Amino acid sequence: MPHNAPHPLLQAFGFAVRDARESCGMSIEALAEAADLSARMVIGIEHGKRNPSLLTILALAQGLGVAPGRLLESATPRQEPGT
């Protein structure tokens, strides 16, 4: 993985945040306000360039009106059966 490339798990989490935000019809600015974060932070998370803390994950979930697990589920590596 190139040095500047986002970590795949952070990228997957960012995609989950963006998908949830878009399905709610929220702008980046609206999510940032609802989660009490900066728009720059939300953009960094959605692009997989920021590693959000637990408190940030909880704030994003609350701002989106979803369970934190929904955002984390897609960023969790899945094991194949029998491994």
C-alpha angles and dihedrals in degrees: 000000000000115000095248096041116111116252108259093237093051089047091051091049090050091052089051091052092048093047092050091046093049093046087055090049091238126149121225089253093052092051091046090053094045091049094040091239133123119263087236090059092050091049091050091050093047090051093049092243097114128061103215121213122234090260090053092049090051091048092050092049092049091047090051094043093236135118113266088235090065090061094043097044096076092047093054115098111239122221118223115238112270096026 
